[in-house]
Amino acid sequence: MGNYVVGIDLGGTKIYTALANLNGEIVAEEIEPTTKDETKLLHQLGNMVKGVIAKSAVPKEKVLGIGIGAPGTVDHRTGTLITAPNLPWQNYPLKINLQALLRLPVEVDNDANLAALGEYRYGAGRGHKDMVYVTVSTGIGAGIIIDGQLYRGSSGSAGELGHTIVEPGGPRCNCGRRGCLEVMASGTAIGERARQLVAEGFGQEILKLAQGNIEAINAKTVGEAFLAGDPEAKGILNEVAFYLGIGLANVVNLLNPSLIVLGGGVINIGEPFLELIREELAEKALPQPYKDLTVKKAVLGSKTGVMGAIALALERFS
């Protein structure tokens, strides 16, 4: 019957838990909204793990261990969640507590790292040794694969592409600094820019798509207006592509990867927006590292995080 691992994609809004065989094939899965109560959340994770094991009728002794991807700052060496903006935990020893609850070995890492690992092992990254996965959604993060290995940096915080500065003296970011890529080009930034435009009396097409509700305007609304040919939405996304081009060119010039994989809700706006990003990147990167570069859209969709968590568990426990 073989052995199995569990992968958990722990998000601020939902938890995706899956049991997989040693080939990384999912045999049972569960998705639930994330509990906001700090004591109940651990038990929710425990119950979901028990749930996928029970659903698959796999004996517990066949489960080798659990991989978890968590948002925010994670010390992967101790499995501690240091800061997790959308979870009720701070400096939380997730690995130790979940191991004690389930009597199974656990590994924890940052969600962007594991998204990179998921795409590398099972998605767009297959066939490459050097790859950078960049997610552009509520925030901007990156996971770096060098010579087939996840690169975490000396304290585990490599890949904070969203907090590289692309506009000195620009707007203040949540991290406290000014002009970070995240504050210039994330989904959050797109929504804010569009709402500001509408408040100034412009962007009527964008407002129409939000059914007249300025508060409902977000990156998705702007993306729809852009695809419908709205010049103001195009203006916003041209600027976003410009800043993403700077951030990605810096990655290409510094690391010379053979592949950049782009994922996250903002990238799902579609191919015309991806083309804008590619154009900006081509203009800003050095010719030598750029000539062998491929830029692809992530292919695993909503499974990226959980497949990365499965890959982590397989690396550690199989």
C-alpha positions as a printed Julia matrix, in Angstrom:
318×3 Matrix{Float64}:
   0.0    0.0     0.0
   2.98   2.34    0.39
   3.53   5.41    2.51
   1.94   8.87    2.52
   2.48  12.48    3.63
   0.12  15.33    4.51
   0.44  18.84    3.07
  -1.28  21.86    4.63
  -1.65  25.26    2.95
  -2.52  27.45    5.94
  -3.98  30.74    4.72
  -5.6   33.69    6.43
  -8.99  32.87    4.9
  -8.85  29.13    4.2
  -6.92  25.95    5.01
  -6.29  23.38    2.3
  -5.19  19.97    3.66
  -4.29  17.0     1.46
  -2.97  13.47    1.87
  -0.61  12.41   -0.95
   1.33   9.3    -1.92
   5.11   9.29   -2.5
   4.59  10.4    -6.13
   2.9   13.57   -4.86
  -0.53  12.4    -6.05
  -3.37  13.64   -3.82
  -5.58  10.82   -2.53
  -7.79  12.81   -0.11
  -8.32  16.52    0.55
 -10.31  18.98    2.65
 -10.77  22.76    2.47
 -12.2   24.8     5.37
 -12.42  28.49    6.32
  -9.64  29.44    8.75
 -10.73  29.74   12.38
  -9.77  33.13   13.84
  -9.52  31.82   17.42
  -5.89  31.13   18.41
  -6.63  28.08   20.58
  -9.17  26.54   18.19
  -6.92  26.93   15.14
  -4.44  24.27   16.25
  -7.29  21.81   16.84
  -8.78  22.68   13.46
  -5.46  21.72   11.8
  -5.34  18.51   13.84
  -8.91  17.58   12.92
  -8.32  18.27    9.21
  -5.25  16.01    9.21
  -7.26  13.27   10.93
 -10.07  13.91    8.44
  -7.99  13.35    5.27
  -6.39  10.24    6.8
  -9.83   8.83    7.72
 -11.3    9.75    4.32
  -8.58   7.8     2.5
  -8.76   4.79    4.88
  -4.94   4.89    5.12
  -3.64   3.56    8.47
  -2.05   6.38   10.51
   1.24   4.46   10.77
   1.58   4.79    6.97
   1.72   8.62    7.3
   5.38   9.7     7.41
   4.88  13.36    8.34
   3.26  16.72    7.66
   4.45  19.76    5.67
   2.85  23.16    6.34
   3.07  26.42    4.4
   2.16  29.45    6.53
   1.91  33.15    5.63
   4.22  35.75    7.16
   7.62  35.29    8.75
   8.49  31.69    9.59
  11.61  30.31   11.28
  11.78  27.06    9.31
  14.51  25.7    11.63
  12.23  25.71   14.69
   8.87  25.68   12.9
   7.83  28.9    14.66
   5.44  31.44   13.13
   7.07  34.72   14.08
   4.6   37.14   12.49
   1.54  36.1    10.51
  -0.52  39.2     9.63
  -3.75  37.31    8.84
  -3.58  34.63   11.55
  -4.26  34.93   15.3
  -0.7   33.76   16.16
   2.54  35.61   16.99
   5.8   33.8    17.89
   3.79  30.6    17.82
   5.62  27.22   18.02
   3.44  25.55   15.39
   5.75  22.61   14.7
   6.14  21.63   18.38
   2.44  22.06   19.18
   1.11  20.16   16.15
   3.64  17.35   16.65
   2.49  17.02   20.27
  -1.17  17.0    19.2
  -0.86  14.44   16.37
   2.24  12.44   17.32
   3.57  12.89   13.77
   6.69  14.78   12.57
   5.98  18.27   11.19
   7.93  20.74    9.02
   6.84  24.38    8.6
   7.95  26.95    6.02
   6.84  30.23    4.5
   3.99  29.95    1.98
   5.85  31.75   -0.85
   8.8   29.36   -0.45
   6.47  26.39   -0.65
   4.55  27.81   -3.6
   7.94  27.98   -5.37
   8.69  24.39   -4.37
   5.24  23.24   -5.57
   5.62  24.85   -9.01
   9.22  23.61   -9.24
   8.41  19.96   -8.5
   4.96  19.59  -10.03
   4.18  22.64  -12.17
   5.76  25.22  -14.46
   9.27  24.69  -13.03
   9.8   21.13  -14.18
  12.99  20.83  -16.24
  14.66  23.93  -14.71
  17.36  24.05  -12.02
  17.24  27.79  -11.26
  13.85  29.38  -10.85
  12.2   32.28   -9.05
   8.48  32.09   -8.26
   6.83  35.48   -7.74
   3.31  35.84   -6.39
   1.45  39.1    -7.0
  -1.77  39.18   -5.01
  -2.76  41.02   -1.78
   1.0   41.37   -1.26
   4.08  40.42   -3.28
   6.4   37.58   -2.31
   8.97  35.32   -3.94
  10.46  31.87   -3.52
  13.92  31.15   -4.91
  15.19  27.81   -6.22
  18.95  27.66   -6.86
  20.48  24.51   -8.34
  17.37  22.52   -7.47
  17.26  23.65   -3.82
  15.03  26.16   -2.06
  17.17  29.14   -1.04
  16.04  30.5     2.33
  18.87  32.85    3.33
  20.77  32.94    6.62
  17.72  33.64    8.78
  15.1   32.09    6.49
  13.72  35.35    5.12
  15.08  35.33    1.54
  12.57  36.2    -1.16
  10.99  39.36    0.29
  10.79  40.84   -3.21
   7.75  42.88   -2.18
   9.96  44.88    0.18
  12.66  45.8    -2.3
  12.44  49.54   -2.9
  11.47  50.57   -6.44
  10.31  54.15   -5.8
  12.45  55.98   -3.21
  10.22  58.41   -1.31
   7.08  56.64   -2.62
   4.0   55.81   -0.51
   4.52  54.2     2.89
   4.28  50.41    2.93
   2.81  48.28    5.77
   6.4   47.38    6.68
   7.02  51.04    7.56
   9.34  51.83    4.64
   8.56  53.9     1.58
   8.29  52.89   -2.07
   8.39  49.09   -1.68
   7.36  47.06   -4.72
   4.36  45.8    -2.7
   2.97  49.3    -2.14
   3.48  50.18   -5.83
   2.31  47.01   -7.62
   0.31  44.57   -5.44
  -3.39  43.82   -5.83
  -3.99  46.03   -2.79
  -2.11  48.9    -4.47
  -4.13  48.5    -7.7
  -7.42  48.71   -5.78
  -6.27  51.77   -3.82
  -5.05  53.55   -6.96
  -8.39  52.93   -8.71
 -10.49  54.06   -5.72
  -8.42  57.24   -5.51
  -9.0   57.88   -9.23
 -12.77  57.44   -8.82
 -12.8   59.71   -5.73
 -11.21  62.4    -7.94
 -14.06  62.05  -10.44
 -12.37  59.77  -12.99
 -12.51  56.02  -13.69
 -16.23  55.81  -14.45
 -15.9   52.5   -16.34
 -14.13  50.96  -13.33
 -16.88  52.28  -11.02
 -19.57  50.85  -13.33
 -17.98  47.38  -13.1
 -18.11  47.69   -9.31
 -21.87  48.42   -9.67
 -21.38  51.99   -8.49
 -19.85  50.98   -5.15
 -16.45  52.66   -4.76
 -15.58  50.33   -1.82
 -16.07  47.26   -4.05
 -13.35  48.38   -6.49
 -10.38  46.01   -6.4
  -7.66  44.61   -8.68
 -10.19  42.25  -10.32
 -12.48  45.17  -11.26
  -9.52  47.09  -12.7
  -8.43  43.97  -14.62
 -11.91  43.57  -16.15
 -11.96  47.24  -17.2
  -8.45  46.88  -18.66
  -9.47  43.83  -20.74
 -12.54  45.76  -21.96
 -10.18  48.46  -23.3
 -10.72  51.16  -20.65
  -7.84  53.69  -20.97
  -7.82  54.61  -17.25
  -7.53  50.97  -16.15
  -4.78  50.57  -18.77
  -2.99  53.58  -17.25
  -3.05  51.98  -13.78
  -1.84  48.59  -15.02
   0.86  50.15  -17.25
   2.28  51.76  -14.13
   2.02  48.5   -12.16
   3.79  46.62  -14.97
   6.51  49.3   -14.97
   7.25  48.69  -11.26
   6.99  44.9   -11.6
   9.46  45.22  -14.5
  11.93  46.97  -12.19
  11.53  44.36   -9.44
  11.83  41.4   -11.82
  14.78  42.92  -13.72
  16.62  43.25  -10.41
  15.95  39.55   -9.74
  17.14  38.55  -13.24
  20.29  40.69  -13.07
  21.16  39.46   -9.57
  20.34  35.73   -9.82
  20.28  34.93  -13.56
  17.54  32.26  -13.27
  16.44  30.32  -16.37
  12.8   30.72  -15.35
  10.52  33.18  -13.6
   7.09  31.82  -12.71
   4.4   34.41  -12.0
   1.39  33.52   -9.85
  -1.29  35.14   -7.7
  -4.6   36.86   -8.38
  -3.15  39.9   -10.17
  -1.37  37.7   -12.73
  -4.75  36.05  -13.43
  -5.9   39.31  -15.04
  -4.71  37.58  -18.2
  -2.26  37.38  -21.08
  -2.46  41.05  -22.19
  -1.31  42.15  -18.71
   1.42  39.49  -18.66
   2.62  40.88  -21.99
   2.98  44.36  -20.44
   5.11  42.88  -17.64
   7.27  40.95  -20.15
   7.86  44.15  -22.18
   8.96  46.11  -19.1
  11.23  43.28  -17.97
  12.83  42.95  -21.43
  13.56  46.68  -21.44
  15.05  46.76  -17.93
  17.03  43.5   -17.6
  20.6   43.12  -18.86
  20.73  41.35  -22.25
  22.96  38.45  -21.12
  20.89  37.13  -18.18
  17.69  37.96  -20.08
  18.46  36.01  -23.28
  18.04  32.54  -21.72
  15.14  33.56  -19.49
  11.64  32.12  -19.77
   8.73  33.87  -18.04
   5.72  31.62  -17.43
   2.43  31.79  -15.58
   2.06  29.4   -12.63
   0.06  26.33  -13.61
  -1.02  24.75  -10.31
  -3.59  27.44   -9.48
  -5.21  26.98   -6.05
  -3.14  23.82   -5.48
   0.27  25.6    -5.6
   0.6   25.99   -1.83
  -0.6   22.53   -0.86
   1.61  20.87   -3.5
   4.58  22.79   -2.06
   3.71  21.57    1.44
   3.52  18.0     0.1
   6.91  18.47   -1.62
   8.41  19.73    1.68
   7.06  16.72    3.57
   8.4   14.33    0.91
  11.85  16.01    1.03
  12.0   15.68    4.82
  10.27  12.41    5.6
  10.4   10.02    2.63
